[in-house]
C-alpha cells in the first residue's frame, strides 16, 4: 500500500505521467468534461469529496508550476480573496481567467477530475512543473 497521501490509483498514475506544462483540472460536480481528456470521477454525493481535500492530495504528489482559476471564484466582498477551498494550499499564486476560458483549457488537459464539490466556480487548472 502507498505511504503517501494520495491513494487513488488512476489519479496517481496520471500525475506520474505528466510532463512539463501538462495540465490537469480539478472541478466541481457541475463542470462540463469535454471529450478528449481522461475523466476521473470521484464524486460520491454532493460535497463528497470536497475540492479542497482532493487538491491537498494532488499537491502532495504533483509539482505545480502554474495554476489558474476562474475570476468568478474570487470573493469580491473580501477584496477578491482566493476562495477558501484553495487559500493557503498553493505554492504559486494562481492566475485568474474567465470561467469560459477555463472550460476551453479543460479540453487540452491530460485529465479532468470531478469532485463532489457544489460551490459555484470551484475549479482549478494545475500545470505541471519540474523538480530539477
Steps between C-alpha positions, in 0.01 A plus 500: 500500500622852420641708782412836349180698548359427154361146482282517187685286245368667183570850628845403621577340162399815310725715719789256454475535121478881482768685311608860539203726419239225492173595666249331722172658605332452835135588472177531685213259441353717223807575287438367148767249401584514131577196288874444487648532848492202729203522737565408861169514683535514878156647576302289747237737636463879504802626693687169502785519434560871544722672249732622779569141608568380144725801436698427817554137395597593144746764619668238720621326181494760223759769434290801399661779299184693423136500609194667353154552637194690385486860611134430579626284789657800676311664785437867407361565850843405639719700261502222240653255745571145388218258572526302822545172313842609367617773739836408649540175307692612192872578487431726199265794468216388277422695186139596440326439170137504396291195574448459125877494442540242780246276325687541169832411669338188643486353151883507485551347845643151547221430751196664655420393855137535607447550872180521703558872561183705450648848543454707182819545294702265723734389221875526458748426222838372622802510267780257569844634579831320535682404817848584373 
